[in-house]
Amino acid sequence: MATTLLDEIIQRRQQEAMYDQELWSFMYEVSNRPLMNISDDTLQLRLAQLEKNIQFLDFAPSKRDKLSHNIGWMSPWWWLRQRFFTIKEFEERGLSFQPRQEFEPFHKVRKEFWGHHYSGPLKLFRISRIEWLLEALEYGRLRFAPASSYNATDLSDARSDEELTKHTFIPKHSLTMIHESGNELRPLGDVRKSVFHGCQVGLNPITVPYWLTSYSSILDPRLLNEFSSVTGDDGFLAVFDAFRMVRQSAPVFSKDVPYLVPSMAEVEYFDPYFPSHNKIKPAEAKDMRFAYQREVRMILQPEVLIPESNEEAIFLDIGSIAEYAAVYAANGKRIAGTGPENFMS
């Protein structure tokens, strides 16, 4: 049987000192098995999501190889540790693995397109229909979608998410509640802890809308399969100077949407069953299953708190970005703009 990409990654990493199975096994036991109560199907799905992300994100050698597993999703060791925790739960249940999804390795892409995720300068890459990408190049057209629209049921798994609310879980066997009578109460299942984008007015939470446009911090051709359109005429927009685009857009934001505050954020990915101590910001955080996208987003948030409503997408034209950006076909060839003739090496 041929060696797969995931096999190669695991075998290579197992030879390194930071692949510490003894430490990780101890950590899972003292954490009181946070995965104990999830269903077998959910456990299988979790393993599949972890292994997909490892195949997309583990790209050695990299400066990230030295990052501790305690750093979080930016460290390759964090992903291997979370996979190890998950496999430990499989072993506790005597559960067999379902066939895994295999991916091609990331290769043959010029380093000019690697971007910030591999310690380069911040660059932005977007997949869409070439017709729309050319409009983005010529007019600097930015489409900000309301965060609430990503919860639509007709979206693909790569796009669908609760952007206004993020959830983590506390295992039911790790939590005791005290009734006003003084009696102890045990929850019937794992307790979901939710953080919403908004504020608290008295006892009532108020969800506040925001708008976003998303990019990846690397041009990874494998993402075409995740974000392909039904028409099949997709390509890449490559913005080689992200901060120049931010500076160019600032006057347009002030003029056209003065009631919204713009910002840019690299998305922070988290494990809902092993959350860090950092406070989750819904507009800047996503479940770890999306990490293979390596998302950078531009965000528009209300300057004053307004209740959630049925918002429409916001289109802003900031002027041509063709001096520092280009549109590429799926085969790698530049169609228009300024940049290397081909993103393939």
Kinemage of the C-alpha trace (Angstrom):
@kinemage 1
@onewidth
@group {chain A} dominant
@subgroup {mainchain}
@vectorlist {calphas} color= white
{ca met a 1} P 0.000 0.000 0.000
{ca ala a 2} L 1.355 3.432 -0.963
{ca thr a 3} L 2.297 5.822 1.827
{ca thr a 4} L -0.213 8.680 2.099
{ca leu a 5} L 0.480 12.316 2.903
{ca leu a 6} L -0.873 11.891 6.438
{ca asp a 7} L 1.262 8.794 6.998
{ca glu a 8} L 4.343 10.705 5.861
{ca ile a 9} L 3.598 13.590 8.222
{ca ile a 10} L 2.965 11.346 11.237
{ca gln a 11} L 6.040 9.180 10.594
{ca arg a 12} L 8.249 12.246 10.205
{ca arg a 13} L 6.905 13.961 13.293
{ca gln a 14} L 7.179 10.831 15.451
{ca gln a 15} L 10.957 11.009 15.022
{ca glu a 16} L 11.081 14.428 16.705
{ca ala a 17} L 11.343 15.057 20.435
{ca met a 18} L 8.306 17.346 20.517
{ca tyr a 19} L 6.062 14.427 19.539
{ca asp a 20} L 5.640 13.487 23.221
{ca gln a 21} L 3.034 10.729 23.476
{ca glu a 22} L 3.792 10.068 27.132
{ca leu a 23} L 3.115 13.694 28.078
{ca trp a 24} L -0.002 13.885 25.900
{ca ser a 25} L -1.402 10.670 27.344
{ca phe a 26} L -0.955 12.058 30.860
{ca met a 27} L -2.566 15.353 29.856
{ca tyr a 28} L -5.640 13.614 28.472
{ca glu a 29} L -6.135 11.538 31.608
{ca val a 30} L -5.799 14.473 34.026
{ca ser a 31} L -8.151 16.545 31.858
{ca asn a 32} L -10.874 14.058 32.840
{ca arg a 33} L -11.533 12.833 29.274
{ca pro a 34} L -13.394 15.827 27.784
{ca leu a 35} L -14.429 13.724 24.772
{ca met a 36} L -16.015 10.984 26.871
{ca asn a 37} L -19.639 11.958 26.259
{ca ile a 38} L -19.717 12.795 22.569
{ca ser a 39} L -21.259 10.245 20.212
{ca asp a 40} L -19.206 7.797 18.168
{ca asp a 41} L -20.239 9.589 14.973
{ca thr a 42} L -19.127 12.949 16.363
{ca leu a 43} L -15.822 11.426 17.429
{ca gln a 44} L -15.277 10.020 13.926
{ca leu a 45} L -16.068 13.413 12.408
{ca arg a 46} L -13.683 15.130 14.812
{ca leu a 47} L -10.826 12.835 13.809
{ca ala a 48} L -11.556 13.398 10.114
{ca gln a 49} L -11.500 17.186 10.610
{ca leu a 50} L -8.231 17.049 12.528
{ca glu a 51} L -6.549 14.875 9.914
{ca lys a 52} L -7.758 17.125 7.093
{ca asn a 53} L -6.255 20.161 8.797
{ca ile a 54} L -2.972 18.382 9.496
{ca gln a 55} L -2.644 17.578 5.785
{ca phe a 56} L -3.278 21.204 4.860
{ca leu a 57} L -1.248 22.897 7.594
{ca asp a 58} L 1.763 20.698 8.368
{ca phe a 59} L 4.310 21.996 5.923
{ca ala a 60} L 7.871 21.242 7.082
{ca pro a 61} L 10.394 22.628 7.440
{ca ser a 62} L 8.755 25.736 8.870
{ca lys a 63} L 9.536 28.266 11.585
{ca arg a 64} L 6.361 27.027 13.253
{ca asp a 65} L 8.050 23.686 13.971
{ca lys a 66} L 9.564 25.235 17.109
{ca leu a 67} L 6.246 26.436 18.530
{ca ser a 68} L 5.067 24.543 21.625
{ca his a 69} L 1.834 22.548 21.504
{ca asn a 70} L 0.542 24.956 24.156
{ca ile a 71} L 0.615 27.849 21.662
{ca gly a 72} L -2.534 26.696 19.884
{ca trp a 73} L -3.462 26.107 16.269
{ca met a 74} L -0.379 27.829 14.806
{ca ser a 75} L 1.803 25.021 16.159
{ca pro a 76} L 1.936 21.731 14.211
{ca trp a 77} L 2.366 19.984 17.550
{ca trp a 78} L -0.997 21.304 18.782
{ca trp a 79} L -2.731 19.534 15.889
{ca leu a 80} L -0.851 16.291 16.504
{ca arg a 81} L -1.678 16.510 20.203
{ca gln a 82} L -5.400 17.044 19.552
{ca arg a 83} L -5.340 14.083 17.162
{ca phe a 84} L -3.593 12.019 19.841
{ca phe a 85} L -6.270 12.971 22.412
{ca thr a 86} L -8.971 11.905 19.952
{ca ile a 87} L -7.305 8.560 19.218
{ca lys a 88} L -7.011 7.965 22.972
{ca glu a 89} L -10.791 8.253 23.179
{ca phe a 90} L -11.127 5.774 20.297
{ca glu a 91} L -8.966 3.353 22.284
{ca glu a 92} L -11.034 3.868 25.449
{ca arg a 93} L -14.157 2.844 23.508
{ca gly a 94} L -12.564 0.112 21.377
{ca leu a 95} L -13.801 2.032 18.348
{ca ser a 96} L -12.464 1.383 14.827
{ca phe a 97} L -11.436 4.195 12.496
{ca gln a 98} L -13.474 5.006 9.418
{ca pro a 99} L -11.583 5.401 6.108
{ca arg a 100} L -9.796 8.747 6.087
{ca gln a 101} L -9.959 11.445 3.431
{ca glu a 102} L -6.659 11.820 1.614
{ca phe a 103} L -5.318 15.057 0.136
{ca glu a 104} L -2.516 15.912 -2.236
{ca pro a 105} L 0.527 17.617 -0.699
{ca phe a 106} L 0.985 21.357 -1.011
{ca his a 107} L 3.751 21.792 -3.537
{ca lys a 108} L 4.862 23.535 -6.724
{ca val a 109} L 3.486 26.918 -5.665
{ca arg a 110} L 5.955 29.799 -5.870
{ca lys a 111} L 7.052 31.259 -2.546
{ca glu a 112} L 5.634 34.661 -3.504
{ca phe a 113} L 2.218 33.086 -2.863
{ca trp a 114} L 2.925 31.484 0.522
{ca gly a 115} L 2.157 34.580 2.553
{ca his a 116} L 1.948 35.203 6.252
{ca his a 117} L 1.103 31.697 7.429
{ca tyr a 118} L 4.643 30.646 6.566
{ca ser a 119} L 6.328 33.694 8.105
{ca gly a 120} L 6.169 35.893 5.005
{ca pro a 121} L 4.511 39.311 4.685
{ca leu a 122} L 0.729 39.476 4.889
{ca lys a 123} L -0.867 38.783 1.515
{ca leu a 124} L -4.488 38.093 0.669
{ca phe a 125} L -5.894 35.417 -1.636
{ca arg a 126} L -9.506 34.928 -2.613
{ca ile a 127} L -11.290 32.270 -4.671
{ca ser a 128} L -14.300 33.223 -6.751
{ca arg a 129} L -15.597 33.326 -10.299
{ca ile a 130} L -13.019 34.957 -12.584
{ca glu a 131} L -15.612 37.478 -13.798
{ca trp a 132} L -16.073 38.783 -10.260
{ca leu a 133} L -12.353 38.705 -9.495
{ca leu a 134} L -11.647 40.903 -12.515
{ca glu a 135} L -14.186 43.413 -11.187
{ca ala a 136} L -12.432 43.298 -7.820
{ca leu a 137} L -9.115 43.973 -9.567
{ca glu a 138} L -10.322 46.795 -11.823
{ca tyr a 139} L -12.620 48.616 -9.418
{ca gly a 140} L -11.290 47.438 -6.073
{ca arg a 141} L -14.760 46.052 -5.436
{ca leu a 142} L -15.166 44.657 -1.931
{ca arg a 143} L -18.238 42.634 -0.982
{ca phe a 144} L -19.005 42.538 2.733
{ca ala a 145} L -21.578 39.879 3.595
{ca pro a 146} L -23.634 40.090 6.799
{ca ala a 147} L -22.290 37.641 9.371
{ca ser a 148} L -25.789 36.234 9.857
{ca ser a 149} L -25.906 35.064 6.217
{ca tyr a 150} L -23.270 32.373 6.830
{ca asn a 151} L -25.776 30.395 8.849
{ca ala a 152} L -27.821 29.627 5.720
{ca thr a 153} L -28.619 25.945 5.250
{ca asp a 154} L -27.802 25.925 1.533
{ca leu a 155} L -24.123 26.826 2.027
{ca ser a 156} L -21.328 24.285 1.695
{ca asp a 157} L -19.538 22.939 4.761
{ca ala a 158} L -16.565 25.183 3.985
{ca arg a 159} L -18.728 28.321 4.202
{ca ser a 160} L -21.489 27.525 6.688
{ca asp a 161} L -20.914 28.636 10.283
{ca glu a 162} L -22.550 30.512 13.146
{ca glu a 163} L -20.559 33.703 12.759
{ca leu a 164} L -22.484 35.586 15.452
{ca thr a 165} L -22.109 32.925 18.149
{ca lys a 166} L -19.277 30.549 19.112
{ca his a 167} L -19.631 27.499 21.325
{ca thr a 168} L -17.384 25.525 23.655
{ca phe a 169} L -18.288 22.538 25.821
{ca ile a 170} L -17.792 21.563 29.461
{ca pro a 171} L -17.986 17.781 30.084
{ca lys a 172} L -20.960 16.914 32.257
{ca his a 173} L -18.806 14.808 34.604
{ca ser a 174} L -16.569 17.834 35.281
{ca leu a 175} L -19.367 20.108 36.429
{ca thr a 176} L -21.457 20.263 39.574
{ca met a 177} L -24.326 22.722 40.043
{ca ile a 178} L -25.763 23.765 43.395
{ca his a 179} L -29.514 24.253 43.690
{ca glu a 180} L -30.805 27.094 45.869
{ca ser a 181} L -31.803 24.397 48.353
{ca gly a 182} L -28.150 23.419 48.694
{ca asn a 183} L -28.538 20.104 46.857
{ca glu a 184} L -26.014 19.127 44.211
{ca leu a 185} L -27.261 18.785 40.645
{ca arg a 186} L -25.563 16.976 37.794
{ca pro a 187} L -26.176 18.079 34.182
{ca leu a 188} L -27.749 15.498 31.884
{ca gly a 189} L -25.198 16.122 29.139
{ca asp a 190} L -22.161 18.207 28.287
{ca val a 191} L -22.843 21.885 28.949
{ca arg a 192} L -22.547 24.218 25.977
{ca lys a 193} L -21.033 27.609 26.718
{ca ser a 194} L -21.855 30.239 24.098
{ca val a 195} L -20.238 33.582 23.371
{ca phe a 196} L -22.234 35.926 21.145
{ca his a 197} L -21.320 39.061 19.226
{ca gly a 198} L -23.209 41.673 21.170
{ca cys a 199} L -23.862 42.925 24.644
{ca gln a 200} L -25.932 42.186 27.723
{ca val a 201} L -28.793 44.484 28.664
{ca gly a 202} L -30.030 43.374 32.040
{ca leu a 203} L -30.651 39.654 31.688
{ca asn a 204} L -31.210 39.888 27.950
{ca pro a 205} L -28.412 39.318 25.427
{ca ile a 206} L -28.538 41.556 22.361
{ca thr a 207} L -26.819 40.282 19.228
{ca val a 208} L -25.098 42.996 17.208
{ca pro a 209} L -24.555 42.496 13.465
{ca tyr a 210} L -21.319 42.893 11.555
{ca trp a 211} L -20.175 42.417 7.954
{ca leu a 212} L -17.107 40.622 6.619
{ca thr a 213} L -15.154 39.785 3.505
{ca ser a 214} L -12.818 36.795 3.666
{ca tyr a 215} L -9.446 35.876 2.221
{ca ser a 216} L -6.823 33.216 2.794
{ca ser a 217} L -3.285 34.057 3.910
{ca ile a 218} L -1.850 31.595 1.350
{ca leu a 219} L -2.641 30.562 -2.196
{ca asp a 220} L -3.373 26.855 -1.824
{ca pro a 221} L -4.791 25.293 -5.027
{ca arg a 222} L -6.402 22.540 -2.942
{ca leu a 223} L -8.895 25.111 -1.664
{ca leu a 224} L -10.509 25.290 -5.108
{ca asn a 225} L -12.309 22.039 -4.353
{ca glu a 226} L -13.660 23.510 -1.110
{ca phe a 227} L -14.942 26.788 -2.586
{ca ser a 228} L -15.740 25.919 -6.200
{ca ser a 229} L -18.788 27.499 -7.805
{ca val a 230} L -21.396 25.598 -9.791
{ca thr a 231} L -20.189 27.294 -12.976
{ca gly a 232} L -16.642 25.979 -12.585
{ca asp a 233} L -15.014 29.210 -13.858
{ca asp a 234} L -13.121 29.907 -10.650
{ca gly a 235} L -9.746 31.509 -10.125
{ca phe a 236} L -7.671 33.362 -7.545
{ca leu a 237} L -7.296 37.013 -6.673
{ca ala a 238} L -3.823 37.621 -5.216
{ca val a 239} L -3.268 40.858 -3.288
{ca phe a 240} L 0.484 41.177 -2.755
{ca asp a 241} L 0.332 44.274 -0.527
{ca ala a 242} L -2.518 43.827 1.949
{ca phe a 243} L -1.782 46.978 3.925
{ca arg a 244} L -1.745 49.129 0.806
{ca met a 245} L -5.261 47.907 0.082
{ca val a 246} L -6.267 48.748 3.654
{ca arg a 247} L -4.882 52.278 3.296
{ca gln a 248} L -6.603 52.697 -0.056
{ca ser a 249} L -9.940 51.577 1.353
{ca ala a 250} L -9.896 53.796 4.465
{ca pro a 251} L -11.271 56.977 2.814
{ca val a 252} L -14.036 54.962 1.128
{ca phe a 253} L -15.083 53.430 4.440
{ca ser a 254} L -15.207 56.886 6.039
{ca lys a 255} L -17.285 58.310 3.191
{ca asp a 256} L -19.667 55.461 2.334
{ca val a 257} L -20.167 53.647 5.658
{ca pro a 258} L -19.231 56.201 8.358
{ca tyr a 259} L -21.402 54.357 10.900
{ca leu a 260} L -19.240 51.204 10.619
{ca val a 261} L -15.753 50.657 12.049
{ca pro a 262} L -13.370 48.715 9.773
{ca ser a 263} L -10.739 46.267 11.011
{ca met a 264} L -8.670 43.359 9.751
{ca ala a 265} L -8.037 40.134 11.659
{ca glu a 266} L -6.311 36.830 11.162
{ca val a 267} L -8.846 34.294 12.381
{ca glu a 268} L -7.998 32.440 15.599
{ca tyr a 269} L -9.073 28.782 15.555
{ca phe a 270} L -10.071 26.919 18.714
{ca asp a 271} L -10.961 23.405 19.841
{ca pro a 272} L -14.476 23.556 21.363
{ca tyr a 273} L -13.699 20.656 23.729
{ca phe a 274} L -10.285 21.960 24.809
{ca pro a 275} L -10.746 25.749 24.803
{ca ser a 276} L -7.836 27.980 25.742
{ca his a 277} L -8.072 30.574 28.481
{ca asn a 278} L -8.187 33.374 25.923
{ca lys a 279} L -11.527 35.073 25.492
{ca ile a 280} L -13.199 34.092 22.219
{ca lys a 281} L -14.166 37.005 19.990
{ca pro a 282} L -16.923 35.744 17.656
{ca ala a 283} L -15.980 38.076 14.805
{ca glu a 284} L -12.352 36.906 14.886
{ca ala a 285} L -12.579 33.230 15.900
{ca lys a 286} L -13.781 29.976 14.348
{ca asp a 287} L -14.006 26.311 15.222
{ca met a 288} L -10.774 24.459 14.453
{ca arg a 289} L -12.416 22.482 11.640
{ca phe a 290} L -12.072 25.580 9.416
{ca ala a 291} L -8.357 26.166 10.062
{ca tyr a 292} L -7.226 24.724 6.714
{ca gln a 293} L -8.641 27.926 5.176
{ca arg a 294} L -6.134 30.134 7.067
{ca glu a 295} L -8.607 32.977 6.912
{ca val a 296} L -7.891 36.676 7.099
{ca arg a 297} L -11.003 38.842 7.179
{ca met a 298} L -11.873 42.481 6.830
{ca ile a 299} L -14.664 43.372 9.236
{ca leu a 300} L -17.164 46.202 9.447
{ca gln a 301} L -18.794 46.652 12.871
{ca pro a 302} L -21.340 49.242 14.040
{ca glu a 303} L -19.891 52.186 15.901
{ca val a 304} L -22.931 52.123 18.185
{ca leu a 305} L -24.821 49.046 19.309
{ca ile a 306} L -27.774 48.237 17.087
{ca pro a 307} L -29.972 45.140 17.296
{ca glu a 308} L -29.714 42.294 14.828
{ca ser a 309} L -31.702 42.798 11.646
{ca asn a 310} L -31.990 41.394 8.122
{ca glu a 311} L -28.906 43.100 6.704
{ca glu a 312} L -27.924 43.181 3.054
{ca ala a 313} L -24.445 42.770 1.622
{ca ile a 314} L -22.392 45.956 1.344
{ca phe a 315} L -20.467 46.648 -1.886
{ca leu a 316} L -17.665 49.211 -1.850
{ca asp a 317} L -15.415 50.243 -4.754
{ca ile a 318} L -12.043 51.503 -3.525
{ca gly a 319} L -10.479 51.989 -6.985
{ca ser a 320} L -8.198 49.774 -9.043
{ca ile a 321} L -5.767 47.530 -7.147
{ca ala a 322} L -4.103 46.224 -10.331
{ca glu a 323} L -0.732 47.803 -9.439
{ca tyr a 324} L -0.255 45.372 -6.542
{ca ala a 325} L -2.680 42.542 -7.246
{ca ala a 326} L -3.462 40.028 -9.990
{ca val a 327} L -6.084 37.504 -11.075
{ca tyr a 328} L -4.966 33.942 -11.815
{ca ala a 329} L -6.696 31.061 -13.543
{ca ala a 330} L -7.009 27.712 -11.782
{ca asn a 331} L -4.111 26.371 -13.878
{ca gly a 332} L -1.815 29.025 -12.410
{ca lys a 333} L -1.568 31.481 -15.313
{ca arg a 334} L -1.945 35.196 -14.682
{ca ile a 335} L -4.971 36.672 -16.459
{ca ala a 336} L -4.633 40.325 -15.445
{ca gly a 337} L -2.886 42.606 -12.992
{ca thr a 338} L 0.640 42.847 -11.599
{ca gly a 339} L 2.482 39.785 -10.324
{ca pro a 340} L 4.366 36.660 -11.424
{ca glu a 341} L 3.167 35.186 -14.714
{ca asn a 342} L 2.277 31.911 -13.011
{ca phe a 343} L 1.734 30.900 -9.379
{ca met a 344} L 3.119 27.422 -10.090
{ca ser a 345} L 6.871 27.001 -9.724
